[in-house]
Amino acid sequence: MLIIPVKEGENIDRALKRFKRKFDRTGTMRQLRKRQQFTKPSVERRQQIQKAQYIQGLRDEEEV
């Protein structure tokens, strides 16, 4: 549960913006979306490997 203390005289829009920022950092929505469907462990591993290969390719390009 997120608690955002609203300071005296603080604009509600500013407090809402702080709440949204803090909410995004927790990763709650990402986690909920991920749990909506089951992915097999083999598929997850394959995706991680593909992501690692992609990132490594970007780093190799950067070095050249």
Backbone bond lengths (Angstrom), bond angles and torsions (degrees), N, CA, C in turn:
res aa  C-N    CA-C-N  psi(-1)  N-CA   C-N-CA  omega(-1)  CA-C   N-CA-C  phi
1 M - - - 1.450 - - 1.527 108.47 -
2 L 1.295 115.35 129.22 1.455 120.71 -179.40 1.523 109.99 -90.77
3 I 1.305 115.10 134.39 1.459 120.59 177.02 1.523 107.65 -120.55
4 I 1.315 115.15 121.13 1.464 121.27 179.01 1.519 107.53 -118.21
5 P 1.317 117.39 104.13 1.471 118.42 178.26 1.527 110.96 -70.92
6 V 1.324 115.61 127.83 1.462 120.41 178.46 1.521 107.56 -90.76
7 K 1.315 115.89 123.06 1.461 120.64 -176.79 1.525 110.27 -78.21
8 E 1.302 114.84 158.13 1.470 121.23 179.38 1.521 110.47 -59.65
9 G 1.311 116.83 124.60 1.455 121.72 177.49 1.529 113.73 78.15
10 E 1.336 117.55 9.08 1.458 120.04 -179.20 1.524 110.16 -81.68
11 N 1.299 115.62 140.75 1.449 121.39 178.58 1.529 109.24 -67.35
12 I 1.339 117.15 137.25 1.464 121.10 -177.96 1.531 110.82 -65.27
13 D 1.335 117.16 -31.71 1.465 119.82 178.16 1.519 111.15 -63.98
14 R 1.322 115.78 -38.39 1.463 120.24 179.32 1.535 110.62 -66.87
15 A 1.315 116.44 -40.79 1.461 120.48 178.47 1.534 110.51 -65.90
16 L 1.320 116.03 -39.24 1.459 120.49 177.95 1.528 110.71 -64.14
17 K 1.316 116.67 -38.52 1.459 121.59 178.44 1.534 109.86 -64.53
18 R 1.331 117.31 -40.57 1.471 121.00 177.19 1.522 110.41 -63.86
19 F 1.345 116.26 -40.14 1.462 120.49 178.88 1.527 110.48 -62.62
20 K 1.327 116.69 -46.80 1.460 120.37 -178.92 1.518 111.31 -61.58
21 R 1.324 116.57 -41.67 1.466 120.95 179.59 1.529 110.55 -63.17
22 K 1.325 116.40 -44.45 1.457 120.90 -179.72 1.527 110.44 -66.41
23 F 1.336 116.57 -38.13 1.459 122.26 179.37 1.527 110.32 -64.44
24 D 1.324 117.32 -41.84 1.466 121.16 178.83 1.525 111.07 -63.31
25 R 1.314 117.01 -37.90 1.465 120.85 -178.12 1.521 112.41 -68.37
26 T 1.330 117.35 -27.20 1.460 119.53 -179.04 1.522 111.82 -73.26
27 G 1.339 117.83 -25.03 1.465 120.66 178.39 1.512 113.28 78.46
28 T 1.310 118.09 21.28 1.457 122.04 -176.84 1.519 111.97 -63.32
29 M 1.325 117.08 -46.04 1.463 120.07 -178.37 1.526 111.17 -66.44
30 R 1.321 117.29 -39.16 1.464 119.82 177.61 1.513 110.58 -60.58
31 Q 1.328 115.36 -42.53 1.455 120.62 -179.42 1.530 111.07 -65.69
32 L 1.329 117.79 -41.45 1.462 120.84 178.34 1.521 111.44 -64.02
33 R 1.303 117.12 -43.18 1.465 120.48 179.25 1.520 111.11 -64.45
34 K 1.321 116.47 -37.72 1.464 120.56 179.84 1.523 110.68 -66.62
35 R 1.315 117.67 -35.18 1.456 121.46 -177.81 1.524 113.58 -78.63
36 Q 1.325 118.31 -8.51 1.455 120.06 -178.05 1.522 112.27 -68.44
37 Q 1.317 116.87 -29.01 1.457 118.94 178.77 1.522 109.55 -136.56
38 F 1.314 115.14 147.87 1.454 121.21 -178.73 1.524 109.59 -87.91
39 T 1.316 116.52 133.31 1.455 120.70 172.90 1.517 108.13 -118.32
40 K 1.307 115.39 135.65 1.453 120.12 -177.80 1.528 109.94 -64.37
41 P 1.325 117.18 147.51 1.470 120.18 179.33 1.522 112.91 -56.89
42 S 1.347 117.30 -35.46 1.463 119.67 179.64 1.531 110.90 -65.44
43 V 1.328 116.60 -36.92 1.465 120.73 179.07 1.525 109.68 -69.03
44 E 1.328 117.57 -40.61 1.467 121.06 178.31 1.523 110.70 -61.92
45 R 1.343 116.46 -43.67 1.464 120.02 178.90 1.524 110.90 -63.03
46 R 1.332 116.07 -42.00 1.461 120.06 179.58 1.522 110.62 -62.28
47 Q 1.326 117.22 -41.24 1.464 120.81 178.55 1.525 111.14 -65.03
48 Q 1.335 117.05 -40.25 1.461 120.45 178.73 1.530 110.55 -64.02
49 I 1.335 115.96 -40.62 1.471 119.72 179.56 1.519 110.44 -65.40
50 Q 1.344 116.72 -43.41 1.461 120.39 179.12 1.523 111.06 -63.14
51 K 1.323 117.03 -40.33 1.461 120.92 178.46 1.528 110.27 -63.84
52 A 1.340 116.45 -43.29 1.462 120.66 179.62 1.531 110.79 -63.67
53 Q 1.343 116.98 -39.98 1.459 120.07 178.17 1.521 110.94 -64.60
54 Y 1.319 116.73 -40.74 1.460 121.26 179.44 1.528 110.65 -62.64
55 I 1.332 116.15 -47.52 1.466 120.77 -179.36 1.524 110.35 -64.04
56 Q 1.341 116.08 -40.58 1.466 119.18 178.94 1.524 110.47 -64.31
57 G 1.333 116.91 -37.51 1.460 120.81 177.36 1.528 111.05 -63.07
58 L 1.329 116.85 -40.91 1.462 120.24 177.78 1.525 111.09 -63.68
59 R 1.327 116.00 -41.11 1.464 119.14 179.53 1.514 111.74 -67.25
60 D 1.341 116.28 -37.35 1.473 119.42 178.18 1.525 110.77 -65.07
61 E 1.351 116.41 -39.94 1.463 119.71 177.22 1.520 111.07 -62.81
62 E 1.318 115.53 -38.16 1.454 121.09 -178.15 1.525 111.46 -64.88
63 E 1.337 116.44 -35.99 1.459 121.25 -178.43 1.523 111.36 -71.87
64 V 1.326 117.39 -31.80 1.471 121.35 -176.23 1.484 112.48 -74.87
